[in-house]
Amino acid sequence: MQPISRGGRYTLDNIVPACGSCNASKSNSEITGWMRRTRRDERAFLERLVAVRGALAAAGAEAAEPAAPTEPAELAALIDPE
């Protein structure tokens, strides 16, 4: 995953689910470098990322025209289902 400002692409594979404060803290850093610098649990993040991407893929497969959620509330529900 590459930040858009560093040549990353506008694709679902390049989206990093993050709350507003984490996203602001991450800025244009690569996700793994930011996680190590802030001492976050990289393995837990990657496991959750795989789960979110799987949910997006399943939702897309069920729809006639696959579309990723675009509303903040829809994305938040995928990131933190509680």
C-alpha positions in Angstrom: 0.0 0.0 0.0 1.4 3.3 -1.1 0.2 6.8 -0.3 -1.3 8.6 -3.3 1.2 11.4 -2.8 4.0 8.8 -3.2 2.7 7.2 -6.4 0.0 5.0 -5.0 -3.1 4.2 -7.0 -6.8 5.0 -6.4 -7.8 1.3 -6.0 -9.5 -0.7 -3.3 -6.2 -2.6 -2.8 -4.5 0.7 -1.8 -7.1 1.7 0.9 -6.1 1.6 4.5 -9.0 1.6 6.9 -8.2 4.0 9.7 -10.0 6.4 12.1 -9.5 10.1 11.5 -6.8 10.6 14.1 -4.8 7.6 12.9 -5.1 8.8 9.3 -3.9 12.3 10.2 -1.0 10.8 12.2 -0.1 8.5 9.3 -0.2 11.3 6.8 1.7 10.2 3.7 3.8 7.5 5.5 3.7 3.9 4.3 1.4 1.9 6.6 4.0 -0.6 7.9 6.5 2.1 8.7 3.9 4.2 10.5 2.7 1.1 12.5 6.2 0.3 13.6 7.0 3.9 14.5 3.8 4.1 16.6 4.3 0.6 18.0 0.9 -0.7 16.7 0.0 -4.4 16.3 0.9 -4.9 12.7 -0.3 -8.5 12.6 -3.8 -7.6 14.0 -4.1 -4.8 11.5 -3.2 -7.1 8.6 -5.7 -9.8 9.8 -8.4 -7.2 10.0 -7.5 -5.7 6.6 -7.9 -9.2 5.1 -11.3 -9.6 6.7 -12.5 -6.1 5.5 -11.3 -6.9 2.0 -13.0 -10.2 2.1 -16.3 -8.6 3.2 -16.0 -6.0 0.3 -15.3 -8.8 -2.2 -18.3 -10.8 -0.9 -20.6 -7.7 -1.1 -19.4 -7.0 -4.6 -20.0 -10.6 -5.7 -23.6 -10.5 -4.4 -24.4 -7.2 -6.2 -25.4 -7.1 -9.8 -22.9 -4.3 -10.3 -20.1 -4.5 -7.7 -19.6 -1.3 -5.9 -17.5 -0.5 -2.8 -19.2 1.4 0.0 -18.7 5.1 -0.4 -20.5 6.6 2.6 -18.4 7.0 5.8 -20.9 5.1 7.9 -20.8 2.1 5.5 -17.0 2.1 5.6 -16.9 2.5 9.4 -19.3 -0.5 9.8 -16.8 -2.6 7.8 -13.8 -1.4 9.8 -15.4 -1.7 13.2 -18.6 -3.8 13.1 -19.5 -3.1 16.8 
